[in-house]
Amino acid sequence: MKIHSLLAVSAAVMFACAAQAQVKIDDYKPISNEQILNPADGDWPSWRRTIDNQGYSPLDQVNKKNVKQLDLAWAWSMPVGGLQETAPLVHDGIMFLGMNRSHVQALDATTGDLIWEYTQPLPKFTGGYHDAQANRQRNSLALYEDKVYLTTPDAKLVALEAKTGKKLWEVQVNEWEKGYSFTAGPLVVDGKVFTGTSGCSITGTAGGCYITAHDAETGKELWRLNTIGDPAVDDSWGGLAKENRWGGSPWITGSYDPKRKMLFWGVGMPIPYPSILRGSGDGDALYTSSTLAIDAETGKVKWHYQHMPNDDWDLDSPFERVLVESQIAPSKDEVAYMSKDVEAGKKYDVIASVPGKYGTAFVLDRDTGKLLWARDTVFQNVIKGFTQDGKVITNTDLKAKSIDETVKVCGGRDLGKLWMTAAYSPLTNALYVPVSSSCKELTPKPIELRTGESVGAQASGAVSFAPGEDSVGRVYAVDVKTGKFLWVKKQKPIFSSGVLTTGGGLVFTGDSMREFAAYDQNNGEKLWSIRLNTSIGGFPMTYSVDGKQYIAVVTGPNAQTPPAAILSPELKNVVDSGHSVFVFALDDVKSKNGKK
């Protein structure tokens, strides 16, 4: 009898929760363009909350004084399989999750109750690349008006109805059969959906890699930019015909400046990785490994800055471009380069980023693309210096001269700075950057053109600690004005998630040893931490509903935990399970509806 009563109570509770969640979605309000440009404090509507990619929330209910009181509010298990690089979005009390293999869920953001779910049908992929990409989609969603936008590993852009998960339309942006895909989500603003293509290392993608704009209502393509096929950059490829070029994947979501109506997007490396196999000679191979400033109305490149000319080592430069307004007065004792034209103390609109795996920080003038200052974070040996006008000089001694020559590159490739995002805080004017310190042996190998496979043609060898180091994980707090480090956090495990900053003076991030932690923005002191079920992945974020602040983080394996474990075998990483969302709140704070 007692068992029957308990089951009845449980069923009633589940029904009540489901009914509550349904009421919430019925009351869901579309998100306007103005709310994308200036989100409500409690919302997180884009992958980095704001379209300047700052990863900052002004919420301060959880702060340095009370963060120790954080407690679990709810948790949710996601489908197991593949890697976990999810960026939760929240608007109007609803959380949207975009997961591996184009699976989308909408949850009640206060309870974790499922409202709807959708899975985009995928084709049977040829070659291992597409399956690998399908298993590691990261921030694959965006919100705009009454829609949820999804990019897929078979290179489609899909619009769902936010209230129901019903598919409204889909467009085939690129031909997946050639190798094209999406690993990151779109940027949606001012009535347009902007996407950056992945897969441009695959045999069939020779001649083109793309950033596109689509009408947000219909999906109609408005313009298309070829990152390696612009006639203006032909000379930089050493006479190599467009149809013999690969690479230039803009595979991380860009940022947007509404005042200038400009996109700022990072572009990946040229392919094959070793220049001796590319056929492009000593040319820069534009626009690879660059920041592009793009007219959002036309798709025309306004300016470019190349962070790694003629990249020889798969060091990439596509990672988040963070838009900041800051005084600039570089410290001569700290930075590797400072522009002679900088007016010390003047406020500039800048792009602050650590764009590539080598871990060098760059601050660019948003109007001109001029480099204002640059400095290393972790040890690297590929950037030798800068010309007087700010052009990067690479270390040509590390360019392999033959197929069998092995070089040792420090500052990245499998580790270094990767997709785990930095975050900016206006409270400190600092960029908080997760980076891994390591070196890697690389050897060119003969090109094999196989359908569905990469033309990278580089053998990956031993990974090792950087000189004088015995650990890998790093978070750097970098002053955007001066280039000085406010603090550096070092530890053996890698920081395997993105970074979140808040108005409460906190920095949140997680590592491969299951620890999710909050640090003081000013000095890096660890103020709170918890060990969860597996390595921390994806992008931590925060939101509020009915006056109560929540901190959310996803867990699950990611691509960086195995190479890091090689260097510290005593660290036991869980690499194949545990895909979950954990949401925390202060245990003594009630929401406006009276619930804790």
Secondary structure per residue as TSV (DSSP state, phi and psi in degrees):
chain	resnum	aa	ss	phi	psi
A	1	M	-	360.0	-45.0
A	2	K	H	-62.2	-39.1
A	3	I	H	-63.1	-44.0
A	4	H	H	-61.8	-39.5
A	5	S	H	-64.3	-43.4
A	6	L	H	-62.0	-43.5
A	7	L	H	-62.8	-38.1
A	8	A	H	-65.4	-43.1
A	9	V	H	-62.5	-44.9
A	10	S	H	-60.3	-44.1
A	11	A	H	-62.9	-39.6
A	12	A	H	-64.9	-41.4
A	13	V	H	-63.6	-45.4
A	14	M	H	-61.5	-41.6
A	15	F	H	-64.5	-41.8
A	16	A	H	-63.8	-41.7
A	17	C	H	-64.0	-43.5
A	18	A	H	-63.2	-40.0
A	19	A	H	-65.3	-41.3
A	20	Q	H	-61.6	-43.9
A	21	A	H	-62.6	-39.1
A	22	Q	H	-65.1	-40.1
A	23	V	H	-60.5	-41.4
A	24	K	H	-61.3	-45.6
A	25	I	H	-71.0	-31.6
A	26	D	H	-63.4	-31.8
A	27	D	T	-91.8	2.8
A	28	Y	-	-58.5	130.6
A	29	K	-	-102.9	132.1
A	30	P	-	-55.4	150.6
A	31	I	B	-96.7	123.2
A	32	S	-	-80.3	166.7
A	33	N	H	-60.2	-39.4
A	34	E	H	-62.8	-35.3
A	35	Q	H	-73.8	-22.4
A	36	I	H	-74.2	-42.7
A	37	L	H	-68.6	-38.6
A	38	N	S	-135.7	81.6
A	39	P	-	-63.0	148.7
A	40	A	-	-58.2	146.5
A	41	D	T	-52.6	-36.0
A	42	G	T	-86.1	-3.2
A	43	D	-	-95.5	157.2
A	44	W	B	-137.6	78.9
A	45	P	-	-89.4	-14.0
A	46	S	S	-124.9	164.5
A	47	W	T	-58.2	-32.1
A	48	R	T	-112.2	25.8
A	49	R	S	73.8	-58.7
A	50	T	S	-109.7	155.6
A	51	I	T	-76.9	0.2
A	52	D	T	-87.9	1.4
A	53	N	-	63.8	30.8
A	54	Q	-	-76.2	-26.5
A	55	G	-	66.3	28.3
A	56	Y	E	-116.2	139.0
A	57	S	E	-120.8	136.5
A	58	P	-	-75.5	-5.4
A	59	L	-	-58.2	135.2
A	60	D	-	-135.8	13.0
A	61	Q	S	-59.5	-41.7
A	62	V	S	-89.9	120.8
A	63	N	-	-143.0	-174.9
A	64	K	T	-62.9	-27.4
A	65	K	T	-78.6	-31.4
A	66	N	T	-120.3	3.5
A	67	V	G	-59.8	-25.1
A	68	K	G	-63.8	-16.4
A	69	Q	G	-90.3	4.2
A	70	L	E	-58.5	137.8
A	71	D	E	-138.8	159.0
A	72	L	E	-68.0	125.7
A	73	A	E	-92.6	-44.7
A	74	W	E	-165.6	165.5
A	75	A	E	-142.8	157.9
A	76	W	E	-146.4	130.5
A	77	S	E	-86.7	134.3
A	78	M	-	-104.4	164.1
A	79	P	-	-55.3	135.0
A	80	V	-	-83.0	150.3
A	81	G	S	124.2	138.9
A	82	G	S	74.4	-160.1
A	83	L	-	-104.0	164.7
A	84	Q	-	-121.0	104.2
A	85	E	-	-136.5	46.7
A	86	T	-	-85.1	144.7
A	87	A	-	-117.5	100.7
A	88	P	-	-63.9	143.9
A	89	L	E	-118.4	146.3
A	90	V	E	-136.3	130.9
A	91	H	E	-145.4	133.4
A	92	D	T	55.1	38.5
A	93	G	T	81.4	7.1
A	94	I	E	-115.8	131.5
A	95	M	E	-99.8	134.3
A	96	F	E	-115.6	130.4
A	97	L	E	-118.8	127.9
A	98	G	E	-109.3	119.7
A	99	M	E	-119.9	-175.4
A	100	N	G	-54.2	150.9
A	101	R	G	54.5	38.3
A	102	S	G	58.7	41.6
A	103	H	E	-101.1	129.6
A	104	V	E	-124.7	138.1
A	105	Q	E	-132.7	147.0
A	106	A	E	-114.9	128.8
A	107	L	E	-124.9	153.6
A	108	D	E	-67.5	119.5
A	109	A	T	-72.2	-8.9
A	110	T	T	-97.8	-18.4
A	111	T	T	-129.0	-21.1
A	112	G	-	82.7	7.5
A	113	D	-	-69.8	136.6
A	114	L	E	-72.2	133.0
A	115	I	E	-104.0	-51.1
A	116	W	E	-153.7	163.2
A	117	E	E	-144.5	154.0
A	118	Y	E	-143.1	138.6
A	119	T	E	-124.8	121.4
A	120	Q	-	-75.2	125.9
A	121	P	-	-60.9	136.9
A	122	L	-	-118.8	148.4
A	123	P	-	-75.0	172.7
A	124	K	-	-81.8	113.4
A	125	F	-	-78.2	146.4
A	126	T	S	-101.8	132.2
A	127	G	S	86.1	156.2
A	128	G	H	-77.6	-19.5
A	129	Y	H	-61.0	-51.2
A	130	H	H	-63.6	-39.3
A	131	D	H	-63.0	-40.2
A	132	A	H	-62.6	-42.1
A	133	Q	H	-67.4	-39.7
A	134	A	H	-61.6	-30.7
A	135	N	T	-86.7	1.8
A	136	R	T	-140.5	31.9
A	137	Q	-	-57.5	139.7
A	138	R	-	-110.0	-113.5
A	139	N	S	-76.2	77.7
A	140	S	-	-91.4	2.7
A	141	L	E	-117.4	158.4
A	142	A	E	-148.6	151.0
A	143	L	E	-111.3	144.1
A	144	Y	E	-165.2	127.0
A	145	E	B	51.7	-122.8
A	146	D	T	-99.7	20.2
A	147	K	E	-124.2	154.8
A	148	V	E	-114.4	126.8
A	149	Y	E	-104.2	138.9
A	150	L	E	-131.0	133.6
A	151	T	E	-103.3	149.6
A	152	T	-	-124.2	159.9
A	153	P	T	-68.7	-14.4
A	154	D	T	-100.2	29.9
A	155	A	S	64.4	36.8
A	156	K	E	-108.4	153.6
A	157	L	E	-111.2	126.2
A	158	V	E	-123.9	138.2
A	159	A	E	-112.8	127.5
A	160	L	E	-112.3	152.3
A	161	E	E	-75.7	125.3
A	162	A	T	-63.6	-33.3
A	163	K	T	-74.6	-30.0
A	164	T	T	-122.7	-19.9
A	165	G	-	80.4	5.1
A	166	K	-	-68.8	135.8
A	167	K	E	-73.9	127.7
A	168	L	E	-95.5	-41.7
A	169	W	E	-164.5	164.2
A	170	E	E	-144.6	149.7
A	171	V	E	-130.6	142.6
A	172	Q	E	-87.4	104.1
A	173	V	-	-75.1	-42.8
A	174	N	S	-140.3	165.4
A	175	E	-	-82.9	108.7
A	176	W	G	-65.8	-28.1
A	177	E	G	-61.0	-25.6
A	178	K	G	-80.9	-17.9
A	179	G	T	126.7	-9.3
A	180	Y	-	-69.3	151.2
A	181	S	B	-158.2	179.8
A	182	F	-	-126.4	134.3
A	183	T	-	-113.4	-18.4
A	184	A	S	-122.7	160.6
A	185	G	-	-84.4	175.5
A	186	P	-	-83.2	166.1
A	187	L	E	-110.7	123.5
A	188	V	E	-122.3	123.0
A	189	V	E	-166.9	153.0
A	190	D	T	51.5	37.8
A	191	G	T	77.0	10.4
A	192	K	E	-128.0	148.7
A	193	V	E	-110.6	118.6
A	194	F	E	-106.0	133.4
A	195	T	E	-129.7	150.8
A	196	G	E	-119.3	128.9
A	197	T	-	-78.9	147.5
A	198	S	B	-114.9	172.5
A	199	G	-	89.4	10.0
A	200	C	T	-81.8	14.8
A	201	S	T	-99.8	-3.0
A	202	I	B	-85.1	146.3
A	203	T	G	-46.2	-47.3
A	204	G	G	-76.3	-3.8
A	205	T	G	-96.0	10.5
A	206	A	T	-53.7	135.9
A	207	G	T	99.3	-12.8
A	208	G	-	-165.5	137.8
A	209	C	-	-141.0	143.4
A	210	Y	E	-134.3	146.0
A	211	I	E	-111.5	131.5
A	212	T	E	-127.7	157.9
A	213	A	E	-123.5	137.8
A	214	H	E	-131.8	151.1
A	215	D	E	-66.2	128.0
A	216	A	T	-68.9	-22.7
A	217	E	T	-85.8	-38.6
A	218	T	T	-114.3	-20.2
A	219	G	-	86.7	-2.0
A	220	K	-	-60.4	133.5
A	221	E	E	-71.0	133.2
A	222	L	E	-103.5	-39.0
A	223	W	E	-160.3	166.9
A	224	R	E	-146.2	128.8
A	225	L	E	-112.8	126.4
A	226	N	E	-92.8	115.2
A	227	T	T	-72.6	-16.0
A	228	I	T	-124.0	4.0
A	229	G	T	-121.7	11.0
A	230	D	-	-65.4	124.5
A	231	P	G	-54.5	-25.2
A	232	A	G	-65.8	-17.3
A	233	V	G	-112.8	10.2
A	234	D	G	-54.6	-40.8
A	235	D	G	-62.5	-26.1
A	236	S	G	-75.2	-7.3
A	237	W	G	-101.9	14.7
A	238	G	T	60.4	33.4
A	239	G	T	83.6	1.4
A	240	L	-	-70.7	125.0
A	241	A	-	-61.9	149.4
A	242	K	G	-55.6	-38.9
A	243	E	G	-71.0	-4.2
A	244	N	G	-111.2	15.6
A	245	R	-	-106.2	144.1
A	246	W	E	-131.2	165.7
A	247	G	E	101.5	-163.6
A	248	G	-	75.7	31.1
A	249	S	-	-71.3	121.9
A	250	P	-	-89.3	69.2
A	251	W	-	-93.1	11.6
A	252	I	S	-124.9	144.1
A	253	T	-	-62.0	135.0
A	254	G	-	-81.1	-174.8
A	255	S	E	-121.5	168.7
A	256	Y	E	-138.8	136.1
A	257	D	E	-110.7	105.2
A	258	P	T	-68.8	-28.6
A	259	K	T	-66.2	-42.0
A	260	R	T	-92.9	-8.5
A	261	K	T	53.7	46.1
A	262	M	E	-126.3	141.7
A	263	L	E	-95.5	146.6
A	264	F	E	-124.9	115.3
A	265	W	E	-130.5	138.0
A	266	G	E	-90.6	145.5
A	267	V	-	-122.3	141.3
A	268	G	-	-79.7	-172.7
A	269	M	-	-78.5	165.1
A	270	P	E	-77.8	159.1
A	271	I	E	-129.8	143.1
A	272	P	S	-60.0	160.5
A	273	Y	S	-61.3	-51.6
A	274	P	S	-74.4	131.3
A	275	S	H	-64.7	-24.9
A	276	I	H	-66.4	-17.5
A	277	L	H	-101.4	-12.7
A	278	R	H	-79.7	-34.6
A	279	G	S	83.7	11.9
A	280	S	-	-99.6	5.6
A	281	G	T	62.1	-139.7
A	282	D	T	-93.9	9.5
A	283	G	S	-66.9	162.6
A	284	D	-	-76.5	-16.2
A	285	A	-	57.0	58.1
A	286	L	T	-75.2	152.9
A	287	Y	T	-94.9	32.7
A	288	T	T	-64.7	153.1
A	289	S	T	52.7	42.1
A	290	S	E	-131.0	162.7
A	291	T	E	-96.1	129.2
A	292	L	E	-109.8	131.8
A	293	A	E	-99.8	117.3
A	294	I	E	-121.7	131.5
A	295	D	E	-65.2	116.6
A	296	A	T	-68.3	-20.3
A	297	E	T	-82.8	-32.5
A	298	T	T	-117.7	-20.3
A	299	G	-	81.4	8.4
A	300	K	-	-81.7	140.5
A	301	V	E	-78.0	122.5
A	302	K	E	-83.6	-43.1
A	303	W	E	-158.6	164.9
A	304	H	E	-139.9	152.7
A	305	Y	E	-131.4	127.6
A	306	Q	E	-99.2	120.3
A	307	H	S	-84.5	-25.0
A	308	M	S	-144.6	80.5
A	309	P	T	-59.0	131.8
A	310	N	T	54.0	45.7
A	311	D	-	-47.8	127.3
A	312	D	-	-108.7	-2.2
A	313	W	S	-133.3	14.3
A	314	D	-	59.6	44.3
A	315	L	-	-93.3	-11.0
A	316	D	-	59.6	161.6
A	317	S	-	-157.1	42.3
A	318	P	-	-96.6	-0.4
A	319	F	S	-74.8	171.9
A	320	E	-	-51.1	135.7
A	321	R	-	-101.5	118.9
A	322	V	E	-101.7	124.7
A	323	L	E	-95.7	126.2
A	324	V	E	-140.6	146.2
A	325	E	E	-103.3	123.2
A	326	S	E	-153.4	147.5
A	327	Q	E	-64.0	147.7
A	328	I	E	-125.1	120.6
A	329	A	-	-150.9	76.9
A	330	P	-	-60.5	142.4
A	331	S	-	-82.6	118.0
A	332	K	T	-60.3	-29.0
A	333	D	T	-79.4	-12.6
A	334	E	T	-109.5	-39.8
A	335	V	-	-89.9	154.7
A	336	A	S	-84.9	-24.0
A	337	Y	E	-148.9	139.9
A	338	M	E	-140.4	137.7
A	339	S	-	-69.7	137.7
A	340	K	T	-69.1	-16.0
A	341	D	T	-91.4	-3.4
A	342	V	-	-65.4	129.6
A	343	E	-	-91.8	102.5
A	344	A	T	-54.6	127.7
A	345	G	T	89.9	-10.8
A	346	K	E	-72.9	144.9
A	347	K	E	-82.7	132.7
A	348	Y	E	-124.1	149.0
A	349	D	E	-86.8	117.2
A	350	V	E	-126.9	164.5
A	351	I	E	-108.1	118.9
A	352	A	E	-110.5	125.1
A	353	S	E	-159.3	157.1
A	354	V	-	-113.2	89.1
A	355	P	-	-79.5	-18.8
A	356	G	S	-133.6	173.6
A	357	K	T	-66.0	-19.5
A	358	Y	T	-74.2	-13.5
A	359	G	-	81.9	14.5
A	360	T	E	-84.6	134.7
A	361	A	E	-91.0	135.9
A	362	F	E	-125.7	140.6
A	363	V	E	-122.8	119.0
A	364	L	E	-113.4	146.2
A	365	D	E	-71.6	125.2
A	366	R	T	-68.1	-26.4
A	367	D	T	-79.8	-36.1
A	368	T	T	-115.7	-20.0
A	369	G	-	80.6	4.1
A	370	K	-	-67.9	136.4
A	371	L	E	-74.5	122.9
A	372	L	E	-91.9	-43.5
A	373	W	E	-159.1	160.3
A	374	A	E	-148.2	150.4
A	375	R	E	-157.8	155.3
A	376	D	E	-80.4	153.1
A	377	T	S	-102.0	-86.5
A	378	V	S	-72.1	164.9
A	379	F	-	-63.2	132.7
A	380	Q	-	-141.5	153.8
A	381	N	S	-126.7	16.5
A	382	V	S	-100.1	-29.9
A	383	I	E	-94.9	117.2
A	384	K	E	-87.2	-29.3
A	385	G	E	170.6	-162.2
A	386	F	E	-138.5	146.4
A	387	T	-	-72.9	172.7
A	388	Q	T	-61.0	-32.3
A	389	D	T	-94.6	11.5
A	390	G	-	95.8	10.6
A	391	K	-	-79.2	136.7
A	392	V	E	-69.6	136.5
A	393	I	E	-109.4	117.6
A	394	T	E	-90.2	161.6
A	395	N	-	-85.6	96.3
A	396	T	G	-68.7	-16.1
A	397	D	G	-64.7	-20.1
A	398	L	G	-93.6	5.0
A	399	K	S	-87.2	119.0
A	400	A	-	-61.6	136.6
A	401	K	S	-96.4	-10.2
A	402	S	S	-150.4	167.9
A	403	I	T	-58.7	-36.9
A	404	D	T	-98.5	9.1
A	405	E	-	-87.3	126.8
A	406	T	-	-99.4	134.7
A	407	V	E	-120.9	153.2
A	408	K	E	-110.9	114.0
A	409	V	E	-108.0	129.9
A	410	C	E	-111.2	144.1
A	411	G	S	108.6	7.3
A	412	G	-	157.4	-140.3
A	413	R	S	77.2	-86.2
A	414	D	S	-77.8	-22.6
A	415	L	S	-120.5	-124.7
A	416	G	S	66.2	-151.7
A	417	K	S	-88.8	126.3
A	418	L	-	-128.1	-152.8
A	419	W	S	-68.2	-14.1
A	420	M	S	-65.2	114.2
A	421	T	-	-76.1	147.0
A	422	A	-	-77.2	166.2
A	423	A	E	-138.2	149.9
A	424	Y	E	-109.6	147.1
A	425	S	E	-125.4	124.5
A	426	P	T	-69.2	-15.3
A	427	L	T	-68.8	-30.7
A	428	T	T	-120.3	-7.1
A	429	N	T	54.9	39.3
A	430	A	E	-122.5	150.5
A	431	L	E	-102.8	127.0
A	432	Y	E	-104.9	113.5
A	433	V	E	-119.6	121.1
A	434	P	E	-84.9	124.3
A	435	V	E	-138.9	154.4
A	436	S	E	-117.0	136.9
A	437	S	-	-100.1	117.9
A	438	S	-	-165.7	172.8
A	439	C	E	-129.0	160.0
A	440	K	E	-147.4	138.0
A	441	E	E	-89.4	134.0
A	442	L	E	-131.2	139.0
A	443	T	E	-137.1	124.6
A	444	P	E	-60.5	148.1
A	445	K	-	-136.0	159.8
A	446	P	-	-58.8	142.7
A	447	I	-	-72.0	133.9
A	448	E	-	-124.7	114.1
A	449	L	-	-87.4	98.8
A	450	R	-	-121.1	135.7
A	451	T	T	-55.5	130.0
A	452	G	T	78.8	6.4
A	453	E	S	-121.9	161.2
A	454	S	B	-74.1	150.4
A	455	V	-	-100.4	23.3
A	456	G	-	-58.2	-41.9
A	457	A	-	55.0	51.1
A	458	Q	E	-146.4	126.7
A	459	A	E	-85.4	133.7
A	460	S	E	-96.6	123.1
A	461	G	E	-107.2	-147.4
A	462	A	E	-64.4	139.9
A	463	V	E	-102.5	144.3
A	464	S	E	-146.1	164.8
A	465	F	-	-66.7	152.0
A	466	A	-	-66.1	155.7
A	467	P	T	-52.4	130.1
A	468	G	T	77.8	5.8
A	469	E	-	-112.2	154.5
A	470	D	S	-133.3	18.7
A	471	S	-	-146.3	167.9
A	472	V	-	-116.9	-45.2
A	473	G	E	-69.6	136.1
A	474	R	E	-144.0	143.7
A	475	V	E	-128.0	126.1
A	476	Y	E	-108.2	132.9
A	477	A	E	-102.5	109.8
A	478	V	E	-112.0	121.6
A	479	D	E	-69.6	119.8
A	480	V	T	-68.2	-31.2
A	481	K	T	-69.1	-48.1
A	482	T	T	-107.7	-21.3
A	483	G	-	84.7	-1.5
A	484	K	-	-73.3	152.9
A	485	F	E	-85.0	124.7
A	486	L	E	-71.8	-39.3
A	487	W	E	-167.3	163.6
A	488	V	E	-134.4	128.4
A	489	K	E	-102.8	123.6
A	490	K	E	-118.1	139.8
A	491	Q	E	-159.5	164.3
A	492	K	S	-67.0	-50.2
A	493	P	S	-67.5	149.6
A	494	I	-	-75.3	152.9
A	495	F	B	-83.0	108.5
A	496	S	-	-99.7	5.6
A	497	S	S	-122.9	172.5
A	498	G	-	-71.3	-177.6
A	499	V	-	-117.7	143.4
A	500	L	E	-121.4	134.2
A	501	T	E	-118.3	149.4
A	502	T	E	-135.0	163.9
A	503	G	T	-66.8	-10.4
A	504	G	T	-83.1	8.9
A	505	G	S	77.7	22.3
A	506	L	E	-112.5	151.7
A	507	V	E	-120.0	123.5
A	508	F	E	-110.2	136.4
A	509	T	E	-160.4	168.9
A	510	G	E	-135.1	165.2
A	511	D	B	-129.4	178.8
A	512	S	T	-74.9	-11.0
A	513	M	T	-99.6	26.7
A	514	R	S	78.4	4.2
A	515	E	E	-91.8	126.4
A	516	F	E	-109.2	127.5
A	517	A	E	-139.9	156.7
A	518	A	E	-115.8	133.1
A	519	Y	E	-121.7	154.2
A	520	D	E	-73.0	125.3
A	521	Q	T	-59.8	-30.9
A	522	N	T	-77.4	-37.8
A	523	N	T	-133.1	-2.4
A	524	G	-	80.6	6.2
A	525	E	-	-63.8	133.1
A	526	K	E	-76.7	121.7
A	527	L	E	-104.7	-22.7
A	528	W	E	-162.2	145.9
A	529	S	E	-156.9	160.3
A	530	I	E	-149.2	143.9
A	531	R	E	-96.4	128.9
A	532	L	-	-105.0	-160.8
A	533	N	S	-81.7	-23.1
A	534	T	S	-160.8	-173.5
A	535	S	-	-60.1	149.6
A	536	I	E	-83.2	129.3
A	537	G	E	-126.9	-177.6
A	538	G	E	63.8	-147.6
A	539	F	E	-129.3	106.7
A	540	P	E	-59.0	148.5
A	541	M	E	-152.9	170.1
A	542	T	E	-140.3	154.7
A	543	Y	E	-158.6	171.2
A	544	S	E	-136.7	147.4
A	545	V	E	-136.0	128.6
A	546	D	T	53.5	39.2
A	547	G	T	81.6	5.2
A	548	K	E	-113.1	128.2
A	549	Q	E	-87.9	138.4
A	550	Y	E	-123.0	146.5
A	551	I	E	-115.8	124.6
A	552	A	E	-118.7	144.5
A	553	V	E	-147.5	146.0
A	554	V	E	-105.9	150.2
A	555	T	E	-122.7	156.7
A	556	G	-	147.3	161.4
A	557	P	-	-66.5	150.9
A	558	N	-	-136.4	172.9
A	559	A	T	-68.7	-15.5
A	560	Q	T	-92.5	-13.0
A	561	T	H	-68.5	-39.0
A	562	P	H	-62.9	-47.9
A	563	P	H	-64.5	-33.7
A	564	A	H	-66.6	-35.6
A	565	A	H	-66.8	-26.6
A	566	I	H	-60.5	-38.4
A	567	L	H	-78.9	-25.6
A	568	S	-	-132.9	74.0
A	569	P	T	-63.1	-17.1
A	570	E	T	-71.2	-15.9
A	571	L	S	-85.7	120.3
A	572	K	-	-94.4	104.8
A	573	N	-	-93.2	137.3
A	574	V	-	-89.2	116.6
A	575	V	-	-116.2	2.4
A	576	D	S	-142.1	29.1
A	577	S	-	-164.3	174.7
A	578	G	-	91.7	19.1
A	579	H	-	-63.5	110.7
A	580	S	E	-149.1	162.5
A	581	V	E	-114.2	129.1
A	582	F	E	-115.9	133.1
A	583	V	E	-126.2	129.4
A	584	F	E	-118.1	153.4
A	585	A	E	-153.0	166.6
A	586	L	E	-69.4	134.6
A	587	D	T	-74.5	-11.8
A	588	D	T	-112.4	14.1
A	589	V	-	-105.4	125.8
A	590	K	-	-96.8	146.9
A	591	S	-	-77.4	172.4
A	592	K	T	-63.9	-22.0
A	593	N	T	-87.9	7.7
A	594	G	S	91.5	-2.3
A	595	K	-	-92.1	143.4
A	596	K	-	-82.2	360.0
